[in-house]
Amino acid sequence: MKKERFICPYTVYDHLEELDPSDGELLRHAHEAARNAYAPYSKFNVGAAVRLANGAVVLGNNIENAAYPSGLCAERVAMFAAMAQYPGVPFEALAVTAWSATKAIDEPVAPCGACRQVMVEVEQVSKKPLRVLCQGDTGPVMVFDGVESLMPFIFLDKFL
Ligand code: THU
């Protein structure tokens, strides 16, 4: 028997201004996208922004539905929109943020497992690491240099 550890490296920035200008800009786009959230049930308004290798930035926000499972997270809305609008263009980075009128969100939003699994596929297809930036409405920014730090022991197409 052997106990193992999985290390998930990430960087924390206390202020948006400390980030690379292009990352800071992507996070600002995510904040902007969160204004369009359609979240009447959870009132948790999420915004995501994806930057592609051709410089395009594609936004997404969460979209809920009275039949709850029919809704979709902001990250997947942004990633799917980017794949639909720019097929074959590699992804470089994804930023995610959230706000709520009912409570302060001052810690980074953690993408759900399903979004992480989609990030894995996006990273594989892009053939380069996907940078993931997470922030709340305010507060620190967590930066992951690749999806493996967010999704250990990932399911890959090589298993099929
Ligand atoms: N949500 C996202 O859009 N992204 C996340 O990373 C976490 C959760 C949405 C789904 C739902 O509309 C609301 O937030 C509450 O779960």
Backbone and ligand atoms as CSV (ligand in chain L), in Angstrom:
chain,resi,resn,atom,element,x,y,z
A,1,MET,N,N,0.841,-1.195,0.000
A,1,MET,CA,C,0.000,0.000,0.000
A,1,MET,C,C,0.878,1.247,0.000
A,2,LYS,N,N,0.460,2.240,-0.745
A,2,LYS,CA,C,1.252,3.460,-0.847
A,2,LYS,C,C,0.304,4.648,-0.915
A,3,LYS,N,N,0.492,5.618,-0.045
A,3,LYS,CA,C,-0.340,6.830,-0.130
A,3,LYS,C,C,0.322,7.802,-1.073
A,4,GLU,N,N,-0.471,8.393,-1.952
A,4,GLU,CA,C,0.062,9.354,-2.920
A,4,GLU,C,C,-0.599,10.704,-2.694
A,5,ARG,N,N,-0.024,11.723,-3.298
A,5,ARG,CA,C,-0.591,13.064,-3.219
A,5,ARG,C,C,-0.689,13.631,-4.607
A,6,PHE,N,N,-1.693,14.380,-4.838
A,6,PHE,CA,C,-1.805,15.068,-6.125
A,6,PHE,C,C,-1.577,16.552,-5.869
A,7,ILE,N,N,-0.641,17.145,-6.558
A,7,ILE,CA,C,-0.348,18.568,-6.354
A,7,ILE,C,C,-1.098,19.380,-7.418
A,8,CYS,N,N,-1.832,20.359,-6.974
A,8,CYS,CA,C,-2.580,21.220,-7.908
A,8,CYS,C,C,-2.031,22.637,-7.830
A,9,PRO,N,N,-1.014,22.944,-8.622
A,9,PRO,CA,C,-0.422,24.274,-8.511
A,9,PRO,C,C,-1.323,25.373,-9.089
A,10,TYR,N,N,-1.340,26.507,-8.420
A,10,TYR,CA,C,-2.053,27.677,-8.941
A,10,TYR,C,C,-1.447,28.923,-8.316
A,11,THR,N,N,-1.737,30.063,-8.912
A,11,THR,CA,C,-1.186,31.322,-8.407
A,11,THR,C,C,-2.330,32.202,-7.943
A,12,VAL,N,N,-2.113,32.888,-6.835
A,12,VAL,CA,C,-3.140,33.804,-6.333
A,12,VAL,C,C,-2.628,35.230,-6.464
A,13,TYR,N,N,-3.450,36.065,-7.064
A,13,TYR,CA,C,-3.135,37.488,-7.188
A,13,TYR,C,C,-4.146,38.252,-6.330
A,14,ASP,N,N,-3.650,39.194,-5.545
A,14,ASP,CA,C,-4.568,39.936,-4.677
A,14,ASP,C,C,-5.322,41.023,-5.424
A,15,HIS,N,N,-4.728,41.491,-6.506
A,15,HIS,CA,C,-5.381,42.559,-7.272
A,15,HIS,C,C,-5.320,42.268,-8.758
A,16,LEU,N,N,-6.374,42.636,-9.429
A,16,LEU,CA,C,-6.479,42.434,-10.873
A,16,LEU,C,C,-5.326,43.106,-11.622
A,17,GLU,N,N,-4.854,44.207,-11.065
A,17,GLU,CA,C,-3.797,44.987,-11.725
A,17,GLU,C,C,-2.471,44.214,-11.777
A,18,GLU,N,N,-2.329,43.178,-10.913
A,18,GLU,CA,C,-1.072,42.421,-10.895
A,18,GLU,C,C,-0.989,41.413,-12.044
A,19,LEU,N,N,-2.118,41.148,-12.677
A,19,LEU,CA,C,-2.143,40.136,-13.743
A,19,LEU,C,C,-1.501,40.662,-15.017
A,20,ASP,N,N,-1.141,39.749,-15.921
A,20,ASP,CA,C,-0.756,40.152,-17.276
A,20,ASP,C,C,-1.897,40.990,-17.837
A,21,PRO,N,N,-1.593,42.045,-18.585
A,21,PRO,CA,C,-2.682,42.895,-19.097
A,21,PRO,C,C,-3.748,42.100,-19.855
A,22,SER,N,N,-3.343,41.091,-20.631
A,22,SER,CA,C,-4.359,40.359,-21.417
A,22,SER,C,C,-5.251,39.512,-20.496
A,23,ASP,N,N,-4.685,38.991,-19.407
A,23,ASP,CA,C,-5.506,38.237,-18.454
A,23,ASP,C,C,-6.460,39.178,-17.705
A,24,GLY,N,N,-5.938,40.352,-17.324
A,24,GLY,CA,C,-6.778,41.332,-16.621
A,24,GLY,C,C,-7.947,41.753,-17.500
A,25,GLU,N,N,-7.654,41.921,-18.782
A,25,GLU,CA,C,-8.710,42.325,-19.719
A,25,GLU,C,C,-9.756,41.207,-19.854
A,26,LEU,N,N,-9.284,39.966,-19.893
A,26,LEU,CA,C,-10.222,38.841,-20.033
A,26,LEU,C,C,-11.138,38.754,-18.809
A,27,LEU,N,N,-10.568,38.996,-17.645
A,27,LEU,CA,C,-11.401,38.978,-16.428
A,27,LEU,C,C,-12.421,40.106,-16.447
A,28,ARG,N,N,-12.016,41.255,-16.946
A,28,ARG,CA,C,-12.977,42.369,-17.047
A,28,ARG,C,C,-14.116,41.994,-17.989
A,29,HIS,N,N,-13.777,41.276,-19.063
A,29,HIS,CA,C,-14.831,40.806,-19.980
A,29,HIS,C,C,-15.772,39.836,-19.257
A,30,ALA,N,N,-15.196,38.991,-18.397
A,30,ALA,CA,C,-16.036,38.028,-17.662
A,30,ALA,C,C,-16.987,38.772,-16.715
A,31,HIS,N,N,-16.478,39.822,-16.074
A,31,HIS,CA,C,-17.349,40.635,-15.197
A,31,HIS,C,C,-18.489,41.256,-16.001
A,32,GLU,N,N,-18.138,41.716,-17.193
A,32,GLU,CA,C,-19.134,42.326,-18.089
A,32,GLU,C,C,-20.188,41.268,-18.479
A,33,ALA,N,N,-19.708,40.060,-18.805
A,33,ALA,CA,C,-20.618,38.978,-19.220
A,33,ALA,C,C,-21.575,38.610,-18.087
A,34,ALA,N,N,-21.087,38.688,-16.849
A,34,ALA,CA,C,-21.929,38.306,-15.698
A,34,ALA,C,C,-23.151,39.214,-15.566
A,35,ARG,N,N,-23.072,40.414,-16.128
A,35,ARG,CA,C,-24.233,41.334,-16.092
A,35,ARG,C,C,-25.391,40.768,-16.906
A,36,ASN,N,N,-25.088,39.887,-17.881
A,36,ASN,CA,C,-26.137,39.323,-18.745
A,36,ASN,C,C,-26.698,38.005,-18.225
A,37,ALA,N,N,-26.237,37.582,-17.056
A,37,ALA,CA,C,-26.691,36.280,-16.547
A,37,ALA,C,C,-28.216,36.237,-16.470
A,38,TYR,N,N,-28.746,35.073,-16.789
A,38,TYR,CA,C,-30.185,34.848,-16.603
A,38,TYR,C,C,-30.282,33.805,-15.489
A,39,ALA,N,N,-30.390,34.289,-14.260
A,39,ALA,CA,C,-30.342,33.396,-13.104
A,39,ALA,C,C,-31.449,33.739,-12.107
A,40,PRO,N,N,-32.714,33.669,-12.575
A,40,PRO,CA,C,-33.808,34.076,-11.682
A,40,PRO,C,C,-34.018,33.104,-10.514
A,41,TYR,N,N,-33.498,31.876,-10.625
A,41,TYR,CA,C,-33.752,30.871,-9.577
A,41,TYR,C,C,-32.659,30.894,-8.517
A,42,SER,N,N,-31.415,30.846,-8.957
A,42,SER,CA,C,-30.323,30.838,-7.964
A,42,SER,C,C,-29.918,32.254,-7.569
A,43,LYS,N,N,-30.153,33.211,-8.444
A,43,LYS,CA,C,-29.698,34.597,-8.261
A,43,LYS,C,C,-28.172,34.682,-8.144
A,44,PHE,N,N,-27.518,33.638,-8.651
A,44,PHE,CA,C,-26.054,33.583,-8.671
A,44,PHE,C,C,-25.648,33.843,-10.121
A,45,ASN,N,N,-25.153,35.039,-10.368
A,45,ASN,CA,C,-24.930,35.509,-11.746
A,45,ASN,C,C,-23.472,35.288,-12.146
A,46,VAL,N,N,-23.288,34.411,-13.111
A,46,VAL,CA,C,-21.923,34.025,-13.488
A,46,VAL,C,C,-21.605,34.541,-14.890
A,47,GLY,N,N,-20.371,34.983,-15.050
A,47,GLY,CA,C,-19.901,35.427,-16.368
A,47,GLY,C,C,-18.607,34.724,-16.713
A,48,ALA,N,N,-18.440,34.413,-17.985
A,48,ALA,CA,C,-17.197,33.777,-18.442
A,48,ALA,C,C,-16.757,34.446,-19.729
A,49,ALA,N,N,-15.452,34.452,-19.938
A,49,ALA,CA,C,-14.900,34.982,-21.185
A,49,ALA,C,C,-13.760,34.074,-21.612
A,50,VAL,N,N,-13.762,33.771,-22.900
A,50,VAL,CA,C,-12.755,32.880,-23.457
A,50,VAL,C,C,-11.896,33.685,-24.431
A,51,ARG,N,N,-10.594,33.500,-24.368
A,51,ARG,CA,C,-9.717,34.130,-25.371
A,51,ARG,C,C,-9.143,33.052,-26.276
A,52,LEU,N,N,-9.266,33.261,-27.575
A,52,LEU,CA,C,-8.788,32.290,-28.553
A,52,LEU,C,C,-7.449,32.733,-29.140
A,53,ALA,N,N,-6.793,31.788,-29.824
A,53,ALA,CA,C,-5.468,32.078,-30.386
A,53,ALA,C,C,-5.511,33.142,-31.477
A,54,ASN,N,N,-6.675,33.368,-32.083
A,54,ASN,CA,C,-6.779,34.425,-33.106
A,54,ASN,C,C,-7.112,35.782,-32.489
A,55,GLY,N,N,-7.107,35.844,-31.145
A,55,GLY,CA,C,-7.363,37.109,-30.444
A,55,GLY,C,C,-8.825,37.350,-30.132
A,56,ALA,N,N,-9.708,36.516,-30.678
A,56,ALA,CA,C,-11.144,36.727,-30.420
A,56,ALA,C,C,-11.466,36.441,-28.953
A,57,VAL,N,N,-12.378,37.225,-28.423
A,57,VAL,CA,C,-12.876,37.001,-27.055
A,57,VAL,C,C,-14.361,36.675,-27.176
A,58,VAL,N,N,-14.762,35.558,-26.584
A,58,VAL,CA,C,-16.166,35.137,-26.648
A,58,VAL,C,C,-16.713,35.085,-25.223
A,59,LEU,N,N,-17.889,35.680,-25.032
A,59,LEU,CA,C,-18.476,35.772,-23.691
A,59,LEU,C,C,-19.562,34.736,-23.483
A,60,GLY,N,N,-19.795,34.403,-22.225
A,60,GLY,CA,C,-20.907,33.518,-21.866
A,60,GLY,C,C,-21.406,33.875,-20.478
A,61,ASN,N,N,-22.660,33.541,-20.218
A,61,ASN,CA,C,-23.215,33.751,-18.870
A,61,ASN,C,C,-24.120,32.566,-18.560
A,62,ASN,N,N,-24.388,32.356,-17.279
A,62,ASN,CA,C,-25.265,31.223,-16.976
A,62,ASN,C,C,-26.689,31.529,-17.409
A,63,ILE,N,N,-27.370,30.483,-17.857
A,63,ILE,CA,C,-28.742,30.620,-18.348
A,63,ILE,C,C,-29.562,29.523,-17.673
A,64,GLU,N,N,-30.437,29.957,-16.774
A,64,GLU,CA,C,-31.224,28.974,-16.017
A,64,GLU,C,C,-32.559,28.714,-16.701
A,65,ASN,N,N,-33.276,27.725,-16.170
A,65,ASN,CA,C,-34.560,27.330,-16.743
A,65,ASN,C,C,-35.439,26.816,-15.613
A,66,ALA,N,N,-36.750,27.006,-15.765
A,66,ALA,CA,C,-37.687,26.525,-14.741
A,66,ALA,C,C,-37.537,25.012,-14.546
A,67,ALA,N,N,-37.180,24.317,-15.630
A,67,ALA,CA,C,-36.809,22.892,-15.510
A,67,ALA,C,C,-35.302,22.899,-15.250
A,68,TYR,N,N,-34.940,22.935,-13.994
A,68,TYR,CA,C,-33.559,23.282,-13.586
A,68,TYR,C,C,-32.426,22.659,-14.417
A,69,PRO,N,N,-32.444,21.327,-14.679
A,69,PRO,CA,C,-31.275,20.752,-15.381
A,69,PRO,C,C,-31.121,21.252,-16.818
A,70,SER,N,N,-32.129,21.936,-17.334
A,70,SER,CA,C,-32.017,22.428,-18.716
A,70,SER,C,C,-31.138,23.676,-18.820
A,71,GLY,N,N,-30.795,24.274,-17.707
A,71,GLY,CA,C,-29.936,25.464,-17.739
A,71,GLY,C,C,-28.492,25.081,-18.029
A,72,LEU,N,N,-27.661,26.098,-18.212
A,72,LEU,CA,C,-26.240,25.819,-18.488
A,72,LEU,C,C,-25.355,26.863,-17.802
A,73,CYS,N,N,-24.187,26.412,-17.366
A,73,CYS,CA,C,-23.216,27.293,-16.707
A,73,CYS,C,C,-22.592,28.272,-17.716
A,74,ALA,N,N,-22.140,29.381,-17.177
A,74,ALA,CA,C,-21.506,30.424,-17.995
A,74,ALA,C,C,-20.286,29.895,-18.761
A,75,GLU,N,N,-19.496,29.064,-18.101
A,75,GLU,CA,C,-18.266,28.581,-18.745
A,75,GLU,C,C,-18.584,27.767,-19.989
A,76,ARG,N,N,-19.588,26.870,-19.868
A,76,ARG,CA,C,-19.910,26.043,-21.034
A,76,ARG,C,C,-20.600,26.862,-22.114
A,77,VAL,N,N,-21.396,27.842,-21.725
A,77,VAL,CA,C,-22.002,28.717,-22.740
A,77,VAL,C,C,-20.873,29.388,-23.539
A,78,ALA,N,N,-19.867,29.899,-22.835
A,78,ALA,CA,C,-18.760,30.595,-23.522
A,78,ALA,C,C,-17.935,29.632,-24.380
A,79,MET,N,N,-17.613,28.463,-23.825
A,79,MET,CA,C,-16.764,27.522,-24.590
A,79,MET,C,C,-17.499,26.992,-25.814
A,80,PHE,N,N,-18.782,26.664,-25.649
A,80,PHE,CA,C,-19.537,26.119,-26.788
A,80,PHE,C,C,-19.753,27.213,-27.843
A,81,ALA,N,N,-20.013,28.426,-27.394
A,81,ALA,CA,C,-20.197,29.528,-28.357
A,81,ALA,C,C,-18.901,29.743,-29.138
A,82,ALA,N,N,-17.766,29.677,-28.449
A,82,ALA,CA,C,-16.480,29.880,-29.126
A,82,ALA,C,C,-16.229,28.771,-30.149
A,83,MET,N,N,-16.577,27.527,-29.777
A,83,MET,CA,C,-16.359,26.416,-30.722
A,83,MET,C,C,-17.314,26.517,-31.911
A,84,ALA,N,N,-18.494,27.098,-31.677
A,84,ALA,CA,C,-19.466,27.243,-32.764
A,84,ALA,C,C,-19.079,28.404,-33.685
A,85,GLN,N,N,-18.575,29.484,-33.081
A,85,GLN,CA,C,-18.268,30.672,-33.892
A,85,GLN,C,C,-16.891,30.615,-34.543
A,86,TYR,N,N,-15.960,29.916,-33.887
A,86,TYR,CA,C,-14.583,29.837,-34.400
A,86,TYR,C,C,-14.118,28.383,-34.410
A,87,PRO,N,N,-14.729,27.534,-35.220
A,87,PRO,CA,C,-14.355,26.118,-35.201
A,87,PRO,C,C,-12.877,25.933,-35.536
A,88,GLY,N,N,-12.221,25.089,-34.750
A,88,GLY,CA,C,-10.820,24.763,-35.031
A,88,GLY,C,C,-9.823,25.771,-34.502
A,89,VAL,N,N,-10.270,26.895,-33.954
A,89,VAL,CA,C,-9.317,27.882,-33.428
A,89,VAL,C,C,-8.969,27.496,-31.981
A,90,PRO,N,N,-7.667,27.335,-31.681
A,90,PRO,CA,C,-7.300,26.927,-30.321
A,90,PRO,C,C,-7.701,27.958,-29.261
A,91,PHE,N,N,-7.955,27.446,-28.069
A,91,PHE,CA,C,-8.272,28.296,-26.914
A,91,PHE,C,C,-6.977,28.652,-26.195
A,92,GLU,N,N,-6.933,29.821,-25.607
A,92,GLU,CA,C,-5.776,30.202,-24.781
A,92,GLU,C,C,-6.133,30.325,-23.317
A,93,ALA,N,N,-7.250,30.980,-23.024
A,93,ALA,CA,C,-7.582,31.229,-21.615
A,93,ALA,C,C,-9.082,31.366,-21.424
A,94,LEU,N,N,-9.492,31.094,-20.210
A,94,LEU,CA,C,-10.900,31.242,-19.834
A,94,LEU,C,C,-10.954,31.925,-18.477
A,95,ALA,N,N,-11.792,32.961,-18.368
A,95,ALA,CA,C,-11.950,33.661,-17.082
A,95,ALA,C,C,-13.380,33.503,-16.604
A,96,VAL,N,N,-13.563,33.373,-15.297
A,96,VAL,CA,C,-14.914,33.227,-14.748
A,96,VAL,C,C,-15.072,34.070,-13.480
A,97,THR,N,N,-16.235,34.713,-13.382
A,97,THR,CA,C,-16.541,35.550,-12.211
A,97,THR,C,C,-18.025,35.415,-11.884
A,98,ALA,N,N,-18.436,35.941,-10.744
A,98,ALA,CA,C,-19.865,35.907,-10.395
A,98,ALA,C,C,-20.212,37.065,-9.479
A,99,TRP,N,N,-21.483,37.445,-9.498
A,99,TRP,CA,C,-21.974,38.452,-8.547
A,99,TRP,C,C,-23.370,38.055,-8.112
A,100,SER,N,N,-23.783,38.614,-7.000
A,100,SER,CA,C,-25.127,38.357,-6.513
A,100,SER,C,C,-25.632,39.628,-5.853
A,101,ALA,N,N,-26.930,39.888,-6.017
A,101,ALA,CA,C,-27.506,41.073,-5.374
A,101,ALA,C,C,-27.805,40.767,-3.918
A,102,THR,N,N,-27.763,39.484,-3.545
A,102,THR,CA,C,-28.182,39.119,-2.197
A,102,THR,C,C,-27.012,38.825,-1.243
A,103,LYS,N,N,-25.815,38.589,-1.799
A,103,LYS,CA,C,-24.668,38.371,-0.904
A,103,LYS,C,C,-23.363,38.736,-1.597
A,104,ALA,N,N,-22.376,39.070,-0.791
A,104,ALA,CA,C,-21.072,39.425,-1.364
A,104,ALA,C,C,-20.372,38.156,-1.836
A,105,ILE,N,N,-19.840,38.202,-3.036
A,105,ILE,CA,C,-19.043,37.062,-3.526
A,105,ILE,C,C,-17.618,37.555,-3.635
A,106,ASP,N,N,-16.841,37.295,-2.583
A,106,ASP,CA,C,-15.492,37.851,-2.539
A,106,ASP,C,C,-14.424,36.767,-2.580
A,107,GLU,N,N,-14.845,35.541,-2.934
A,107,GLU,CA,C,-13.827,34.519,-3.189
A,107,GLU,C,C,-14.027,33.937,-4.581
A,108,PRO,N,N,-12.958,33.383,-5.166
A,108,PRO,CA,C,-13.041,32.939,-6.556
A,108,PRO,C,C,-14.124,31.881,-6.784
A,109,VAL,N,N,-14.806,31.979,-7.912
A,109,VAL,CA,C,-15.805,30.981,-8.306
A,109,VAL,C,C,-15.067,29.720,-8.737
A,110,ALA,N,N,-15.514,28.583,-8.231
A,110,ALA,CA,C,-14.902,27.310,-8.631
A,110,ALA,C,C,-15.779,26.667,-9.705
A,111,PRO,N,N,-15.268,26.500,-10.913
A,111,PRO,CA,C,-16.077,25.887,-11.973
A,111,PRO,C,C,-16.560,24.496,-11.572
A,112,CYS,N,N,-17.774,24.150,-12.003
A,112,CYS,CA,C,-18.332,22.840,-11.633
A,112,CYS,C,C,-17.610,21.723,-12.392
A,113,GLY,N,N,-17.841,20.496,-11.967
A,113,GLY,CA,C,-17.157,19.341,-12.563
A,113,GLY,C,C,-17.445,19.183,-14.047
A,114,ALA,N,N,-18.702,19.424,-14.447
A,114,ALA,CA,C,-19.049,19.256,-15.866
A,114,ALA,C,C,-18.293,20.282,-16.712
A,115,CYS,N,N,-18.180,21.511,-16.223
A,115,CYS,CA,C,-17.423,22.534,-16.966
A,115,CYS,C,C,-15.945,22.158,-17.029
A,116,ARG,N,N,-15.434,21.607,-15.943
A,116,ARG,CA,C,-14.024,21.189,-15.953
A,116,ARG,C,C,-13.795,20.105,-17.003
A,117,GLN,N,N,-14.743,19.173,-17.115
A,117,GLN,CA,C,-14.593,18.103,-18.100
A,117,GLN,C,C,-14.604,18.686,-19.520
A,118,VAL,N,N,-15.422,19.698,-19.747
A,118,VAL,CA,C,-15.437,20.346,-21.073
A,118,VAL,C,C,-14.117,21.092,-21.297
A,119,MET,N,N,-13.587,21.714,-20.234
A,119,MET,CA,C,-12.281,22.392,-20.362
A,119,MET,C,C,-11.192,21.402,-20.786
A,120,VAL,N,N,-11.282,20.184,-20.236
A,120,VAL,CA,C,-10.300,19.148,-20.577
A,120,VAL,C,C,-10.314,18.899,-22.086
A,121,GLU,N,N,-11.513,18.739,-22.641
A,121,GLU,CA,C,-11.652,18.459,-24.079
A,121,GLU,C,C,-11.137,19.651,-24.907
A,122,VAL,N,N,-11.497,20.857,-24.457
A,122,VAL,CA,C,-11.066,22.075,-25.153
A,122,VAL,C,C,-9.533,22.149,-25.170
A,123,GLU,N,N,-8.933,21.816,-24.038
A,123,GLU,CA,C,-7.468,21.870,-23.939
A,123,GLU,C,C,-6.828,20.830,-24.859
A,124,GLN,N,N,-7.427,19.632,-24.890
A,124,GLN,CA,C,-6.904,18.568,-25.753
A,124,GLN,C,C,-6.950,18.998,-27.212
A,125,VAL,N,N,-8.087,19.538,-27.627
A,125,VAL,CA,C,-8.273,19.940,-29.019
A,125,VAL,C,C,-7.349,21.113,-29.356
A,126,SER,N,N,-7.115,21.977,-28.384
A,126,SER,CA,C,-6.275,23.164,-28.615
A,126,SER,C,C,-4.789,22.813,-28.668
A,127,LYS,N,N,-4.452,21.643,-28.132
A,127,LYS,CA,C,-3.058,21.167,-28.103
A,127,LYS,C,C,-2.131,22.137,-27.367
A,128,LYS,N,N,-2.701,22.854,-26.406
A,128,LYS,CA,C,-1.860,23.680,-25.530
A,128,LYS,C,C,-2.622,23.930,-24.230
A,129,PRO,N,N,-1.892,24.236,-23.159
A,129,PRO,CA,C,-2.577,24.404,-21.872
A,129,PRO,C,C,-3.605,25.537,-21.907
A,130,LEU,N,N,-4.711,25.307,-21.240
A,130,LEU,CA,C,-5.751,26.337,-21.126
A,130,LEU,C,C,-5.562,27.036,-19.776
A,131,ARG,N,N,-5.298,28.330,-19.820
A,131,ARG,CA,C,-5.185,29.093,-18.564
A,131,ARG,C,C,-6.581,29.370,-18.043
A,132,VAL,N,N,-6.788,29.145,-16.759
A,132,VAL,CA,C,-8.110,29.394,-16.189
A,132,VAL,C,C,-7.965,30.411,-15.064
A,133,LEU,N,N,-8.737,31.496,-15.171
A,133,LEU,CA,C,-8.684,32.573,-14.176
A,133,LEU,C,C,-10.019,32.626,-13.462
A,134,CYS,N,N,-9.992,32.583,-12.139
A,134,CYS,CA,C,-11.245,32.583,-11.375
A,134,CYS,C,C,-11.224,33.727,-10.369
A,135,GLN,N,N,-12.346,34.440,-10.310
A,135,GLN,CA,C,-12.478,35.511,-9.310
A,135,GLN,C,C,-13.942,35.603,-8.893
A,136,GLY,N,N,-14.196,36.134,-7.712
A,136,GLY,CA,C,-15.565,36.455,-7.320
A,136,GLY,C,C,-15.917,37.814,-7.910
A,137,ASP,N,N,-16.912,38.447,-7.320
A,137,ASP,CA,C,-17.254,39.805,-7.766
A,137,ASP,C,C,-16.105,40.742,-7.403
A,138,THR,N,N,-15.510,40.448,-6.264
A,138,THR,CA,C,-14.319,41.167,-5.814
A,138,THR,C,C,-13.362,40.108,-5.247
A,139,GLY,N,N,-12.216,40.553,-4.739
A,139,GLY,CA,C,-11.311,39.633,-4.048
A,139,GLY,C,C,-10.243,39.047,-4.945
A,140,PRO,N,N,-9.519,38.059,-4.405
A,140,PRO,CA,C,-8.356,37.527,-5.112
A,140,PRO,C,C,-8.702,36.797,-6.409
A,141,VAL,N,N,-7.685,36.673,-7.239
A,141,VAL,CA,C,-7.816,35.946,-8.512
A,141,VAL,C,C,-6.951,34.692,-8.413
A,142,MET,N,N,-7.536,33.550,-8.742
A,142,MET,CA,C,-6.756,32.308,-8.801
A,142,MET,C,C,-6.473,32.016,-10.263
A,143,VAL,N,N,-5.212,31.711,-10.567
A,143,VAL,CA,C,-4.844,31.405,-11.949
A,143,VAL,C,C,-4.267,29.995,-12.013
A,144,PHE,N,N,-4.858,29.181,-12.877
A,144,PHE,CA,C,-4.410,27.813,-13.117
A,144,PHE,C,C,-3.766,27.789,-14.497
A,145,ASP,N,N,-2.540,27.277,-14.570
A,145,ASP,CA,C,-1.845,27.317,-15.865
A,145,ASP,C,C,-2.295,26.229,-16.826
A,146,GLY,N,N,-3.112,25.322,-16.367
A,146,GLY,CA,C,-3.625,24.260,-17.228
A,146,GLY,C,C,-4.755,23.564,-16.497
A,147,VAL,N,N,-5.548,22.808,-17.227
A,147,VAL,CA,C,-6.747,22.210,-16.623
A,147,VAL,C,C,-6.412,21.081,-15.641
A,148,GLU,N,N,-5.236,20.471,-15.817
A,148,GLU,CA,C,-4.914,19.349,-14.937
A,148,GLU,C,C,-4.910,19.754,-13.466
A,149,SER,N,N,-4.575,21.040,-13.209
A,149,SER,CA,C,-4.573,21.518,-11.824
A,149,SER,C,C,-5.976,21.611,-11.249
A,150,LEU,N,N,-6.963,21.678,-12.127
A,150,LEU,CA,C,-8.360,21.785,-11.681
A,150,LEU,C,C,-9.065,20.443,-11.727
A,151,MET,N,N,-8.502,19.517,-12.464
A,151,MET,CA,C,-9.212,18.278,-12.767
A,151,MET,C,C,-8.234,17.108,-12.771
A,152,PRO,N,N,-7.856,16.647,-11.570
A,152,PRO,CA,C,-6.923,15.525,-11.534
A,152,PRO,C,C,-7.566,14.235,-12.035
A,153,PHE,N,N,-6.749,13.338,-12.528
A,153,PHE,CA,C,-7.207,12.015,-12.995
A,153,PHE,C,C,-8.323,12.145,-14.029
A,154,ILE,N,N,-8.060,12.983,-14.999
A,154,ILE,CA,C,-9.087,13.286,-15.994
A,154,ILE,C,C,-9.396,12.106,-16.903
A,155,PHE,N,N,-10.658,12.073,-17.354
A,155,PHE,CA,C,-11.076,11.071,-18.327
A,155,PHE,C,C,-10.728,11.604,-19.713
A,156,LEU,N,N,-9.929,10.844,-20.448
A,156,LEU,CA,C,-9.475,11.303,-21.756
A,156,LEU,C,C,-9.957,10.361,-22.856
A,157,ASP,N,N,-9.950,10.862,-24.083
A,157,ASP,CA,C,-10.410,10.031,-25.196
A,157,ASP,C,C,-9.520,8.801,-25.393
A,158,LYS,N,N,-8.293,8.840,-24.862
A,158,LYS,CA,C,-7.417,7.664,-25.027
A,158,LYS,C,C,-7.961,6.428,-24.286
A,159,PHE,N,N,-8.867,6.641,-23.328
A,159,PHE,CA,C,-9.444,5.500,-22.598
A,159,PHE,C,C,-10.527,4.797,-23.411
A,160,LEU,N,N,-10.992,5.451,-24.478
A,160,LEU,CA,C,-12.134,4.896,-25.223
A,160,LEU,C,C,-11.695,3.785,-26.161
L,1,THU,N1,N,-22.809,28.218,-12.314
L,1,THU,C1,C,-22.032,28.639,-13.355
L,1,THU,O1,O,-22.513,29.234,-14.328
L,1,THU,N2,N,-20.713,28.387,-13.281
L,1,THU,C2,C,-20.079,27.843,-12.217
L,1,THU,O2,O,-18.866,27.712,-12.238
L,1,THU,C3,C,-20.847,27.444,-11.037
L,1,THU,C4,C,-22.311,27.478,-11.184
L,1,THU,C5,C,-24.233,28.552,-12.356
L,1,THU,C6,C,-25.174,27.419,-12.571
L,1,THU,C7,C,-26.440,27.975,-11.960
L,1,THU,O3,O,-27.088,28.800,-12.909
L,1,THU,C8,C,-25.950,28.857,-10.827
L,1,THU,O4,O,-24.587,29.139,-11.144
L,1,THU,C9,C,-26.040,28.229,-9.458
L,1,THU,O5,O,-25.473,26.979,-9.427
